[in-house]
Amino acid sequence: MKKKYLIYFILCLVICLLPVILLPVKGDQTASENRKLAAAPALTDEEGNINVNVLSDAGAYFEDHFGLRNEWVTAYGKILAKCFGVSSQNGVILGKNDWLYYKDSLTDYQGGYDLNDRQLFDAAWTIKMIQEEAESEDIDFAFMIAPNKNSLYDQNMPYYYTSYREDHKNYDRLMPLLQEYGVNVADAKSVLTSDDYKDEILYHERDSHWNNKGAALAAQTVLDASETEHPVFTDRKETVREDFTGDLDAMIFPAAMKPEAEIYYEPACDFTYIEEVESNFSPQIYTESDSENGNLLMYRDSFGNALVPFMAECFTYSHFSRGVPYQITDDIYDDECETLIIERAERFIPELAMNAPRMLAPVISSRVLGERNYEKSISGLAEEESDIYTIITGELPENIPADARIFVRVNGEVNYEAFPVTNESGQESFSLMLITELLSGNNTYELCLVPASELAAE
């Protein structure tokens, strides 16, 4: 009897030690998640001091590199999925019919994080100000929101996740405001849900993004909005191959991913990468082609990855950036930009209200503002100075009009319009970027708030 228990103990010990034993052999598998693997722990830091975090670093390294990691993760995911019908990864929703959804989109789907009227204004007016800056430089502009997967295809969402606040969804509330303010917006959602494509699935089942046909339609939509000549990508000969593996599938079942169908269009897009890139996830991508449409600057997120080939062939030079906040002033001049396009995923709409772009504040003439009162005391006022730019931030008074535009008079002389910002704590504030050399060492700032509707009426 004791021998049986000893064998059982040894077996359990071996199983527990397998990940450590196999670490040198199978410990460097590529991470299934879209993130950087933890580095090996070091006893000293870059400055030669003792690394006090060596134990936590070692734990993080082991967690990312232990032997047969992908196989263990997959086995655990399969057990939970088959036995309990739940996902092993907090970021993934296990849907019906083998569909997977990204959990970050759940709040949007349920209408649980609706922006208030002021925050909607912050998002819409920020895009409006970027467009006006582009137009002042004779740059074509278009803005597009990429719909979440479950906003279009919710038939396979689990029954216990219901879309219970349909009238509180940020996408549907923001779009009319953008149109009211004259933003040149490409409505990808209307195209993807139109009668022409109602019987097609334009997103991947086990990935959070659109497939190549969905991307082609989105590219055509935003190119139309920017009035850029382009081919009809979806009229090209297409080939379907079952060789696509989804990002969500890789998170749950990294060692047993299920390839699904992907559409490939012929002929291949005619462009070249200026610099070598590992994938379209790269933060900065530069391309060139024989197109005569000029130079493109495109800010995009992961939905923009599949757009890169379609967009790149339509412009002489293209710069695709995933940088946030957007470096508007520097990028449009460095790239000699002739077309500016912003693509943002639906789940990132709140971030439009929280991240002011790095763009020089427009000067507003006194004639536009007329005789108005200025607040000479601004709460939370701060200056962040560099050799080239100074960013001034400050808090706004409570209970301001939802559509209040923000004007700041600097040193009692020049009026600038600031970007509206809602910070992480919910405090309404502003961000103003100026050229440092135009400021003195002891600057004064005065605040003036004017409803956009009031200025429009004047």
C-alpha positions as a Markdown table, in Angstrom:
| # | Residue | x | y | z |
|---|---|---|---|---|
| 1 | Met | 0.0 | 0.0 | 0.0 |
| 2 | Lys | 2.8 | 2.4 | 0.9 |
| 3 | Lys | 4.5 | 1.7 | -2.5 |
| 4 | Lys | 1.3 | 2.7 | -4.3 |
| 5 | Tyr | 1.2 | 6.0 | -2.5 |
| 6 | Leu | 4.9 | 6.6 | -3.2 |
| 7 | Ile | 4.3 | 6.0 | -6.9 |
| 8 | Tyr | 1.4 | 8.4 | -6.8 |
| 9 | Phe | 3.4 | 11.0 | -5.0 |
| 10 | Ile | 6.3 | 10.7 | -7.5 |
| 11 | Leu | 3.9 | 10.9 | -10.5 |
| 12 | Cys | 2.4 | 14.1 | -9.1 |
| 13 | Leu | 5.8 | 15.5 | -8.4 |
| 14 | Val | 7.0 | 14.7 | -12.0 |
| 15 | Ile | 3.9 | 16.3 | -13.5 |
| 16 | Cys | 4.4 | 19.5 | -11.4 |
| 17 | Leu | 8.1 | 19.6 | -12.3 |
| 18 | Leu | 7.6 | 19.0 | -16.0 |
| 19 | Pro | 7.3 | 22.7 | -16.9 |
| 20 | Val | 10.6 | 23.4 | -15.1 |
| 21 | Ile | 12.4 | 20.4 | -16.5 |
| 22 | Leu | 11.4 | 21.2 | -20.0 |
| 23 | Leu | 12.1 | 24.9 | -19.7 |
| 24 | Pro | 15.4 | 24.8 | -21.6 |
| 25 | Val | 13.9 | 22.7 | -24.3 |
| 26 | Lys | 10.4 | 24.1 | -24.9 |
| 27 | Gly | 10.6 | 27.4 | -22.9 |
| 28 | Asp | 11.1 | 29.8 | -25.8 |
| 29 | Gln | 7.8 | 29.2 | -27.7 |
| 30 | Thr | 6.3 | 32.2 | -29.3 |
| 31 | Ala | 3.8 | 33.8 | -27.1 |
| 32 | Ser | 0.2 | 33.3 | -28.3 |
| 33 | Glu | -0.9 | 36.7 | -26.9 |
| 34 | Asn | -0.1 | 39.8 | -28.8 |
| 35 | Arg | 2.5 | 41.1 | -26.3 |
| 36 | Lys | 6.2 | 41.0 | -25.6 |
| 37 | Leu | 7.5 | 38.0 | -23.6 |
| 38 | Ala | 9.0 | 38.7 | -20.2 |
| 39 | Ala | 12.8 | 39.0 | -20.3 |
| 40 | Ala | 15.1 | 36.7 | -18.4 |
| 41 | Pro | 15.7 | 38.0 | -14.8 |
| 42 | Ala | 18.9 | 39.9 | -14.1 |
| 43 | Leu | 20.7 | 40.3 | -10.8 |
| 44 | Thr | 21.6 | 43.9 | -11.5 |
| 45 | Asp | 19.8 | 46.7 | -13.3 |
| 46 | Glu | 21.0 | 48.9 | -16.2 |
| 47 | Glu | 22.9 | 51.1 | -13.8 |
| 48 | Gly | 24.7 | 48.2 | -12.1 |
| 49 | Asn | 22.7 | 48.2 | -8.9 |
| 50 | Ile | 21.2 | 45.1 | -7.3 |
| 51 | Asn | 17.8 | 44.3 | -8.9 |
| 52 | Val | 15.4 | 44.2 | -6.0 |
| 53 | Asn | 12.7 | 42.8 | -8.3 |
| 54 | Val | 14.7 | 39.8 | -9.4 |
| 55 | Leu | 12.3 | 37.3 | -7.8 |
| 56 | Ser | 9.2 | 38.8 | -9.4 |
| 57 | Asp | 11.0 | 39.1 | -12.7 |
| 58 | Ala | 11.9 | 35.4 | -12.4 |
| 59 | Gly | 8.3 | 34.6 | -11.8 |
| 60 | Ala | 7.1 | 36.6 | -14.8 |
| 61 | Tyr | 9.8 | 34.9 | -17.0 |
| 62 | Phe | 8.7 | 31.4 | -15.9 |
| 63 | Glu | 5.1 | 32.2 | -16.5 |
| 64 | Asp | 5.9 | 33.2 | -20.1 |
| 65 | His | 8.5 | 30.5 | -20.8 |
| 66 | Phe | 7.7 | 27.3 | -18.9 |
| 67 | Gly | 8.0 | 24.1 | -20.8 |
| 68 | Leu | 5.1 | 23.1 | -23.0 |
| 69 | Arg | 3.4 | 26.3 | -22.1 |
| 70 | Asn | 1.1 | 26.4 | -25.1 |
| 71 | Glu | 0.1 | 22.8 | -24.6 |
| 72 | Trp | -0.8 | 23.4 | -20.9 |
| 73 | Val | -2.8 | 26.5 | -21.8 |
| 74 | Thr | -4.6 | 24.8 | -24.5 |
| 75 | Ala | -5.5 | 21.8 | -22.4 |
| 76 | Tyr | -6.8 | 24.0 | -19.6 |
| 77 | Gly | -8.9 | 26.0 | -22.2 |
| 78 | Lys | -10.3 | 22.8 | -23.7 |
| 79 | Ile | -11.4 | 21.5 | -20.3 |
| 80 | Leu | -13.2 | 24.7 | -19.4 |
| 81 | Ala | -14.8 | 25.1 | -22.8 |
| 82 | Lys | -16.0 | 21.5 | -23.2 |
| 83 | Cys | -17.0 | 20.8 | -19.6 |
| 84 | Phe | -18.3 | 24.1 | -18.4 |
| 85 | Gly | -18.8 | 26.2 | -21.5 |
| 86 | Val | -16.7 | 29.1 | -20.3 |
| 87 | Ser | -13.5 | 30.7 | -21.5 |
| 88 | Ser | -10.2 | 30.2 | -19.8 |
| 89 | Gln | -9.0 | 33.7 | -20.7 |
| 90 | Asn | -10.6 | 36.7 | -19.0 |
| 91 | Gly | -10.3 | 38.7 | -22.3 |
| 92 | Val | -12.2 | 36.3 | -24.5 |
| 93 | Ile | -15.9 | 35.4 | -24.6 |
| 94 | Leu | -16.7 | 31.9 | -25.6 |
| 95 | Gly | -19.7 | 32.2 | -28.0 |
| 96 | Lys | -22.0 | 29.7 | -29.6 |
| 97 | Asn | -21.1 | 27.7 | -32.7 |
| 98 | Asp | -17.3 | 28.0 | -32.0 |
| 99 | Trp | -17.4 | 31.8 | -32.3 |
| 100 | Leu | -15.2 | 33.9 | -30.0 |
| 101 | Tyr | -15.6 | 37.5 | -29.0 |
| 102 | Tyr | -13.2 | 40.1 | -27.5 |
| 103 | Lys | -14.4 | 40.9 | -24.0 |
| 104 | Asp | -13.2 | 44.5 | -24.2 |
| 105 | Ser | -16.2 | 45.1 | -26.6 |
| 106 | Leu | -18.8 | 43.8 | -24.1 |
| 107 | Thr | -19.5 | 47.1 | -22.4 |
| 108 | Asp | -20.1 | 48.7 | -25.8 |
| 109 | Tyr | -22.4 | 45.8 | -26.8 |
| 110 | Gln | -24.5 | 46.1 | -23.7 |
| 111 | Gly | -24.6 | 49.9 | -23.7 |
| 112 | Gly | -23.0 | 49.9 | -20.2 |
| 113 | Tyr | -20.5 | 52.6 | -20.7 |
| 114 | Asp | -22.4 | 55.4 | -22.4 |
| 115 | Leu | -20.5 | 58.7 | -22.5 |
| 116 | Asn | -22.3 | 61.7 | -21.2 |
| 117 | Asp | -23.2 | 64.6 | -23.5 |
| 118 | Arg | -20.0 | 66.5 | -22.6 |
| 119 | Gln | -17.7 | 63.5 | -23.3 |
| 120 | Leu | -19.4 | 62.9 | -26.6 |
| 121 | Phe | -18.7 | 66.5 | -27.5 |
| 122 | Asp | -15.1 | 66.1 | -26.4 |
| 123 | Ala | -14.7 | 63.2 | -28.8 |
| 124 | Ala | -16.6 | 64.8 | -31.7 |
| 125 | Trp | -15.0 | 68.2 | -31.4 |
| 126 | Thr | -11.5 | 66.8 | -31.2 |
| 127 | Ile | -12.0 | 65.2 | -34.6 |
| 128 | Lys | -13.6 | 68.3 | -35.9 |
| 129 | Met | -10.5 | 70.4 | -34.8 |
| 130 | Ile | -8.1 | 67.9 | -36.5 |
| 131 | Gln | -10.1 | 68.1 | -39.7 |
| 132 | Glu | -10.1 | 71.9 | -39.6 |
| 133 | Glu | -6.3 | 71.9 | -39.2 |
| 134 | Ala | -6.0 | 69.5 | -42.1 |
| 135 | Glu | -8.2 | 71.6 | -44.3 |
| 136 | Ser | -6.3 | 74.7 | -43.5 |
| 137 | Glu | -3.2 | 73.0 | -44.9 |
| 138 | Asp | -5.1 | 71.7 | -48.0 |
| 139 | Ile | -5.0 | 68.2 | -46.7 |
| 140 | Asp | -7.9 | 65.8 | -47.5 |
| 141 | Phe | -9.4 | 64.3 | -44.3 |
| 142 | Ala | -11.6 | 61.4 | -43.4 |
| 143 | Phe | -12.5 | 59.7 | -40.1 |
| 144 | Met | -13.8 | 56.1 | -39.7 |
| 145 | Ile | -15.0 | 54.0 | -36.7 |
| 146 | Ala | -14.4 | 50.3 | -37.1 |
| 147 | Pro | -17.5 | 48.5 | -35.5 |
| 148 | Asn | -16.9 | 45.9 | -32.9 |
| 149 | Lys | -17.6 | 42.4 | -34.0 |
| 150 | Asn | -20.6 | 41.8 | -31.7 |
| 151 | Ser | -22.1 | 45.1 | -32.9 |
| 152 | Leu | -22.6 | 43.5 | -36.3 |
| 153 | Tyr | -22.7 | 39.8 | -35.5 |
| 154 | Asp | -24.2 | 39.1 | -32.1 |
| 155 | Gln | -26.2 | 36.0 | -33.0 |
| 156 | Asn | -23.5 | 33.8 | -31.5 |
| 157 | Met | -23.0 | 35.8 | -28.3 |
| 158 | Pro | -23.8 | 33.8 | -25.1 |
| 159 | Tyr | -27.4 | 34.1 | -24.0 |
| 160 | Tyr | -26.4 | 35.6 | -20.6 |
| 161 | Tyr | -24.8 | 38.6 | -22.3 |
| 162 | Thr | -27.7 | 40.7 | -23.5 |
| 163 | Ser | -27.6 | 44.1 | -25.3 |
| 164 | Tyr | -30.0 | 45.7 | -22.8 |
| 165 | Arg | -29.4 | 49.4 | -23.5 |
| 166 | Glu | -29.7 | 49.8 | -27.2 |
| 167 | Asp | -30.1 | 53.5 | -27.1 |
| 168 | His | -26.9 | 54.0 | -25.0 |
| 169 | Lys | -24.3 | 52.8 | -27.5 |
| 170 | Asn | -21.6 | 55.3 | -28.1 |
| 171 | Tyr | -21.2 | 54.6 | -31.8 |
| 172 | Asp | -24.8 | 55.3 | -32.6 |
| 173 | Arg | -24.8 | 58.5 | -30.4 |
| 174 | Leu | -21.5 | 59.8 | -31.7 |
| 175 | Met | -22.1 | 59.4 | -35.4 |
| 176 | Pro | -25.0 | 62.0 | -35.6 |
| 177 | Leu | -22.9 | 64.5 | -33.7 |
| 178 | Leu | -19.9 | 64.1 | -36.0 |
| 179 | Gln | -22.2 | 64.7 | -39.0 |
| 180 | Glu | -23.8 | 67.7 | -37.3 |
| 181 | Tyr | -20.3 | 69.3 | -36.8 |
| 182 | Gly | -19.5 | 68.6 | -40.5 |
| 183 | Val | -16.9 | 66.0 | -39.9 |
| 184 | Asn | -16.1 | 64.0 | -43.0 |
| 185 | Val | -16.9 | 60.6 | -41.5 |
| 186 | Ala | -16.9 | 57.3 | -43.3 |
| 187 | Asp | -19.8 | 55.2 | -42.0 |
| 188 | Ala | -18.3 | 51.7 | -42.3 |
| 189 | Lys | -21.1 | 50.2 | -40.2 |
| 190 | Ser | -23.8 | 51.2 | -42.6 |
| 191 | Val | -21.9 | 49.7 | -45.5 |
| 192 | Leu | -21.1 | 46.4 | -43.8 |
| 193 | Thr | -24.7 | 46.0 | -42.7 |
| 194 | Ser | -26.3 | 47.1 | -46.0 |
| 195 | Asp | -28.6 | 44.9 | -48.0 |
| 196 | Asp | -25.8 | 44.1 | -50.4 |
| 197 | Tyr | -23.9 | 42.2 | -47.6 |
| 198 | Lys | -26.6 | 41.3 | -45.1 |
| 199 | Asp | -26.2 | 37.6 | -46.0 |
| 200 | Glu | -22.4 | 37.6 | -45.7 |
| 201 | Ile | -20.1 | 37.3 | -42.6 |
| 202 | Leu | -17.4 | 40.0 | -43.0 |
| 203 | Tyr | -15.6 | 39.3 | -39.7 |
| 204 | His | -13.7 | 36.2 | -38.6 |
| 205 | Glu | -15.4 | 33.7 | -36.3 |
| 206 | Arg | -12.3 | 33.2 | -34.0 |
| 207 | Asp | -10.7 | 36.6 | -34.3 |
| 208 | Ser | -11.9 | 40.1 | -33.2 |
| 209 | His | -11.5 | 41.8 | -36.6 |
| 210 | Trp | -13.0 | 41.9 | -40.0 |
| 211 | Asn | -11.8 | 39.5 | -42.7 |
| 212 | Asn | -10.2 | 40.7 | -45.9 |
| 213 | Lys | -13.5 | 41.4 | -47.7 |
| 214 | Gly | -14.7 | 43.4 | -44.7 |
| 215 | Ala | -11.4 | 45.3 | -44.8 |
| 216 | Ala | -11.7 | 45.9 | -48.5 |
| 217 | Leu | -15.2 | 47.4 | -48.1 |
| 218 | Ala | -14.0 | 49.5 | -45.2 |
| 219 | Ala | -11.0 | 50.7 | -47.3 |
| 220 | Gln | -13.3 | 51.6 | -50.2 |
| 221 | Thr | -15.6 | 53.5 | -47.8 |
| 222 | Val | -12.9 | 55.7 | -46.2 |
| 223 | Leu | -11.2 | 56.3 | -49.6 |
| 224 | Asp | -14.5 | 57.4 | -51.0 |
| 225 | Ala | -14.9 | 59.8 | -48.0 |
| 226 | Ser | -11.5 | 61.3 | -48.6 |
| 227 | Glu | -12.2 | 61.6 | -52.3 |
| 228 | Thr | -9.3 | 59.4 | -53.2 |
| 229 | Glu | -9.3 | 57.6 | -56.6 |
| 230 | His | -9.1 | 53.8 | -56.0 |
| 231 | Pro | -9.9 | 50.5 | -57.6 |
| 232 | Val | -12.9 | 48.5 | -56.5 |
| 233 | Phe | -11.1 | 45.9 | -54.5 |
| 234 | Thr | -14.1 | 43.6 | -54.2 |
| 235 | Asp | -14.4 | 43.3 | -57.9 |
| 236 | Arg | -11.1 | 41.6 | -58.2 |
| 237 | Lys | -10.8 | 37.9 | -58.6 |
| 238 | Glu | -10.8 | 36.3 | -55.2 |
| 239 | Thr | -9.3 | 33.1 | -53.8 |
| 240 | Val | -10.5 | 31.5 | -50.5 |
| 241 | Arg | -8.0 | 29.6 | -48.4 |
| 242 | Glu | -8.5 | 28.1 | -45.0 |
| 243 | Asp | -5.2 | 29.4 | -43.6 |
| 244 | Phe | -6.2 | 32.2 | -41.2 |
| 245 | Thr | -5.8 | 31.7 | -37.4 |
| 246 | Gly | -7.5 | 34.2 | -35.1 |
| 247 | Asp | -6.1 | 36.3 | -32.3 |
| 248 | Leu | -8.8 | 35.1 | -29.9 |
| 249 | Asp | -8.2 | 31.5 | -30.9 |
| 250 | Ala | -4.5 | 31.9 | -30.1 |
| 251 | Met | -5.2 | 33.2 | -26.7 |
| 252 | Ile | -7.3 | 30.2 | -25.6 |
| 253 | Phe | -6.1 | 27.3 | -27.7 |
| 254 | Pro | -2.5 | 28.3 | -28.8 |
| 255 | Ala | -1.5 | 24.7 | -29.5 |
| 256 | Ala | -4.8 | 23.7 | -31.3 |
| 257 | Met | -5.8 | 26.7 | -33.3 |
| 258 | Lys | -8.5 | 26.1 | -35.9 |
| 259 | Pro | -7.7 | 27.6 | -39.3 |
| 260 | Glu | -10.7 | 29.4 | -40.9 |
| 261 | Ala | -11.4 | 30.7 | -44.4 |
| 262 | Glu | -9.8 | 34.0 | -45.6 |
| 263 | Ile | -10.4 | 35.8 | -48.8 |
| 264 | Tyr | -7.4 | 36.9 | -51.0 |
| 265 | Tyr | -7.8 | 39.3 | -53.9 |
| 266 | Glu | -5.9 | 39.2 | -57.1 |
| 267 | Pro | -3.8 | 40.8 | -58.4 |
| 268 | Ala | -1.7 | 41.4 | -55.4 |
| 269 | Cys | -1.6 | 44.9 | -54.1 |
| 270 | Asp | 1.3 | 46.7 | -55.9 |
| 271 | Phe | 3.3 | 48.5 | -53.2 |
| 272 | Thr | 6.5 | 48.0 | -51.3 |
| 273 | Tyr | 7.5 | 48.5 | -47.6 |
| 274 | Ile | 10.2 | 51.2 | -47.2 |
| 275 | Glu | 11.5 | 49.5 | -44.1 |
| 276 | Glu | 11.3 | 45.9 | -43.0 |
| 277 | Val | 8.4 | 45.1 | -40.8 |
| 278 | Glu | 7.6 | 42.0 | -38.8 |
| 279 | Ser | 3.9 | 42.3 | -39.4 |
| 280 | Asn | 1.1 | 44.9 | -39.9 |
| 281 | Phe | 1.0 | 45.2 | -36.1 |
| 282 | Ser | 4.2 | 47.2 | -36.2 |
| 283 | Pro | 3.8 | 50.6 | -34.6 |
| 284 | Gln | 5.1 | 52.5 | -37.7 |
| 285 | Ile | 4.8 | 51.3 | -41.3 |
| 286 | Tyr | 6.0 | 53.2 | -44.3 |
| 287 | Thr | 5.2 | 52.2 | -47.9 |
| 288 | Glu | 5.5 | 53.5 | -51.4 |
| 289 | Ser | 3.8 | 52.7 | -54.7 |
| 290 | Asp | 3.4 | 54.0 | -58.3 |
| 291 | Ser | 0.1 | 55.7 | -57.4 |
| 292 | Glu | -0.1 | 59.4 | -58.2 |
| 293 | Asn | -2.5 | 60.2 | -55.3 |
| 294 | Gly | 0.2 | 61.8 | -53.2 |
| 295 | Asn | 1.2 | 61.1 | -49.6 |
| 296 | Leu | -1.0 | 59.5 | -46.9 |
| 297 | Leu | -0.8 | 59.8 | -43.1 |
| 298 | Met | -3.1 | 57.3 | -41.5 |
| 299 | Tyr | -3.6 | 56.8 | -37.7 |
| 300 | Arg | -5.0 | 53.3 | -37.1 |
| 301 | Asp | -5.4 | 50.6 | -34.5 |
| 302 | Ser | -5.5 | 46.8 | -34.9 |
| 303 | Phe | -8.5 | 47.1 | -37.3 |
| 304 | Gly | -6.2 | 49.1 | -39.6 |
| 305 | Asn | -3.8 | 46.3 | -40.0 |
| 306 | Ala | -5.9 | 44.6 | -42.7 |
| 307 | Leu | -6.4 | 48.0 | -44.3 |
| 308 | Val | -2.7 | 48.6 | -44.9 |
| 309 | Pro | -2.4 | 46.7 | -48.2 |
| 310 | Phe | -5.5 | 48.3 | -49.7 |
| 311 | Met | -4.5 | 51.8 | -48.6 |
| 312 | Ala | -0.8 | 51.5 | -49.5 |
| 313 | Glu | -1.4 | 50.8 | -53.2 |
| 314 | Cys | -3.5 | 54.0 | -53.5 |
| 315 | Phe | -0.9 | 56.5 | -52.4 |
| 316 | Thr | 2.6 | 57.4 | -53.6 |
| 317 | Tyr | 3.9 | 57.3 | -50.0 |
| 318 | Ser | 2.0 | 56.1 | -46.9 |
| 319 | His | 2.8 | 56.3 | -43.2 |
| 320 | Phe | 0.6 | 54.1 | -41.0 |
| 321 | Ser | 1.0 | 55.0 | -37.3 |
| 322 | Arg | -0.4 | 53.3 | -34.2 |
| 323 | Gly | 0.9 | 56.0 | -32.0 |
| 324 | Val | -1.4 | 57.6 | -29.4 |
| 325 | Pro | -1.7 | 60.5 | -28.8 |
| 326 | Tyr | -1.6 | 61.5 | -32.5 |
| 327 | Gln | 1.4 | 63.6 | -33.4 |
| 328 | Ile | -0.5 | 65.7 | -35.8 |
| 329 | Thr | 1.7 | 68.8 | -36.2 |
| 330 | Asp | 5.0 | 66.9 | -36.5 |
| 331 | Asp | 3.6 | 64.1 | -38.7 |
| 332 | Ile | 1.8 | 66.1 | -41.3 |
| 333 | Tyr | 4.9 | 68.1 | -42.0 |
| 334 | Asp | 7.4 | 65.3 | -41.8 |
| 335 | Asp | 5.4 | 63.2 | -44.2 |
| 336 | Glu | 4.4 | 66.1 | -46.5 |
| 337 | Cys | 0.9 | 64.8 | -45.9 |
| 338 | Glu | -1.7 | 65.3 | -48.6 |
| 339 | Thr | -4.4 | 63.0 | -47.2 |
| 340 | Leu | -5.0 | 62.4 | -43.4 |
| 341 | Ile | -7.2 | 59.4 | -42.4 |
| 342 | Ile | -8.0 | 58.4 | -38.8 |
| 343 | Glu | -9.4 | 54.9 | -38.1 |
| 344 | Arg | -10.5 | 54.0 | -34.6 |
| 345 | Ala | -12.2 | 50.9 | -33.2 |
| 346 | Glu | -15.6 | 51.3 | -31.7 |
| 347 | Arg | -14.4 | 50.2 | -28.3 |
| 348 | Phe | -11.8 | 53.0 | -28.2 |
| 349 | Ile | -14.4 | 55.8 | -28.7 |
| 350 | Pro | -14.0 | 56.9 | -25.0 |
| 351 | Glu | -10.3 | 57.4 | -25.6 |
| 352 | Leu | -11.1 | 60.0 | -28.2 |
| 353 | Ala | -12.4 | 62.2 | -25.4 |
| 354 | Met | -9.4 | 61.4 | -23.1 |
| 355 | Asn | -6.4 | 61.8 | -25.4 |
| 356 | Ala | -5.8 | 65.3 | -26.9 |
| 357 | Pro | -3.6 | 65.1 | -30.0 |
| 358 | Arg | -0.2 | 66.8 | -30.2 |
| 359 | Met | -1.3 | 69.6 | -32.5 |
| 360 | Leu | -0.6 | 73.3 | -32.3 |
| 361 | Ala | -3.6 | 75.2 | -31.1 |
| 362 | Pro | -5.4 | 77.2 | -33.7 |
| 363 | Val | -5.4 | 81.0 | -33.3 |
| 364 | Ile | -8.8 | 82.5 | -32.9 |
| 365 | Ser | -9.4 | 86.2 | -33.8 |
| 366 | Ser | -10.9 | 88.5 | -31.3 |
| 367 | Arg | -13.6 | 89.3 | -33.9 |
| 368 | Val | -14.9 | 85.8 | -33.7 |
| 369 | Leu | -15.2 | 85.8 | -29.9 |
| 370 | Gly | -16.3 | 89.4 | -29.5 |
| 371 | Glu | -16.6 | 90.9 | -26.0 |
| 372 | Arg | -16.7 | 88.0 | -23.6 |
| 373 | Asn | -15.8 | 87.4 | -20.0 |
| 374 | Tyr | -12.6 | 85.5 | -19.2 |
| 375 | Glu | -11.8 | 83.5 | -16.1 |
| 376 | Lys | -8.4 | 84.6 | -14.9 |
| 377 | Ser | -8.0 | 81.8 | -12.4 |
| 378 | Ile | -7.7 | 78.3 | -13.8 |
| 379 | Ser | -7.7 | 75.2 | -11.5 |
| 380 | Gly | -5.1 | 72.6 | -12.0 |
| 381 | Leu | -3.1 | 74.7 | -14.4 |
| 382 | Ala | 0.2 | 73.1 | -15.5 |
| 383 | Glu | 2.8 | 73.6 | -18.2 |
| 384 | Glu | 4.8 | 70.8 | -19.7 |
| 385 | Glu | 7.7 | 72.4 | -21.6 |
| 386 | Ser | 10.1 | 71.0 | -24.2 |
| 387 | Asp | 12.6 | 72.7 | -26.5 |
| 388 | Ile | 9.9 | 73.0 | -29.2 |
| 389 | Tyr | 6.5 | 72.8 | -27.7 |
| 390 | Thr | 4.8 | 73.7 | -24.4 |
| 391 | Ile | 1.6 | 71.8 | -23.5 |
| 392 | Ile | -0.7 | 73.7 | -21.1 |
| 393 | Thr | -3.4 | 71.8 | -19.3 |
| 394 | Gly | -6.1 | 72.9 | -16.8 |
| 395 | Glu | -9.4 | 72.0 | -15.3 |
| 396 | Leu | -12.8 | 73.4 | -16.3 |
| 397 | Pro | -15.5 | 74.7 | -14.0 |
| 398 | Glu | -18.3 | 72.3 | -13.1 |
| 399 | Asn | -21.7 | 72.3 | -14.9 |
| 400 | Ile | -20.4 | 73.9 | -18.1 |
| 401 | Pro | -22.6 | 73.6 | -21.3 |
| 402 | Ala | -22.2 | 70.2 | -22.9 |
| 403 | Asp | -21.0 | 71.8 | -26.2 |
| 404 | Ala | -18.7 | 74.5 | -24.6 |
| 405 | Arg | -15.7 | 75.3 | -26.8 |
| 406 | Ile | -12.6 | 76.3 | -24.9 |
| 407 | Phe | -10.6 | 79.4 | -25.7 |
| 408 | Val | -7.5 | 80.5 | -23.8 |
| 409 | Arg | -6.1 | 84.0 | -24.0 |
| 410 | Val | -2.3 | 83.9 | -23.5 |
| 411 | Asn | -0.5 | 86.8 | -21.9 |
| 412 | Gly | -3.5 | 89.0 | -22.5 |
| 413 | Glu | -2.9 | 89.1 | -26.3 |
| 414 | Val | -3.6 | 86.0 | -28.4 |
| 415 | Asn | -6.7 | 83.7 | -28.3 |
| 416 | Tyr | -6.2 | 80.0 | -28.9 |
| 417 | Glu | -8.7 | 77.2 | -29.0 |
| 418 | Ala | -7.8 | 74.3 | -26.8 |
| 419 | Phe | -8.8 | 70.6 | -27.1 |
| 420 | Pro | -11.5 | 69.4 | -24.8 |
| 421 | Val | -10.4 | 66.5 | -22.6 |
| 422 | Thr | -12.1 | 64.3 | -20.0 |
| 423 | Asn | -9.4 | 62.9 | -17.8 |
| 424 | Glu | -9.4 | 59.4 | -16.2 |
| 425 | Ser | -11.1 | 60.7 | -13.0 |
| 426 | Gly | -14.0 | 62.2 | -15.1 |
| 427 | Gln | -12.8 | 65.8 | -14.6 |
| 428 | Glu | -13.4 | 68.1 | -17.6 |
| 429 | Ser | -10.2 | 69.8 | -18.6 |
| 430 | Phe | -8.4 | 71.1 | -21.7 |
| 431 | Ser | -5.1 | 70.7 | -23.5 |
| 432 | Leu | -3.3 | 73.5 | -25.4 |
| 433 | Met | -0.1 | 73.1 | -27.3 |
| 434 | Leu | 2.0 | 76.2 | -28.2 |
| 435 | Ile | 5.4 | 76.9 | -29.6 |
| 436 | Thr | 7.8 | 77.3 | -26.6 |
| 437 | Glu | 9.8 | 80.2 | -28.0 |
| 438 | Leu | 6.6 | 82.3 | -28.4 |
| 439 | Leu | 6.1 | 82.2 | -24.6 |
| 440 | Ser | 7.7 | 84.2 | -21.9 |
| 441 | Gly | 9.0 | 82.9 | -18.6 |
| 442 | Asn | 6.0 | 84.2 | -16.7 |
| 443 | Asn | 2.9 | 83.5 | -18.7 |
| 444 | Thr | -0.7 | 84.3 | -17.9 |
| 445 | Tyr | -3.7 | 82.3 | -19.1 |
| 446 | Glu | -7.3 | 83.3 | -19.2 |
| 447 | Leu | -10.2 | 81.0 | -19.9 |
| 448 | Cys | -13.3 | 81.6 | -22.0 |
| 449 | Leu | -16.1 | 79.0 | -22.6 |
| 450 | Val | -18.5 | 79.5 | -25.4 |
| 451 | Pro | -21.2 | 77.0 | -26.5 |
| 452 | Ala | -20.6 | 75.8 | -30.1 |
| 453 | Ser | -24.3 | 76.4 | -30.8 |
| 454 | Glu | -24.0 | 80.0 | -29.7 |
| 455 | Leu | -21.0 | 80.7 | -32.0 |
| 456 | Ala | -22.7 | 79.0 | -34.9 |
| 457 | Ala | -25.8 | 81.2 | -34.4 |
| 458 | Glu | -23.6 | 84.3 | -34.5 |
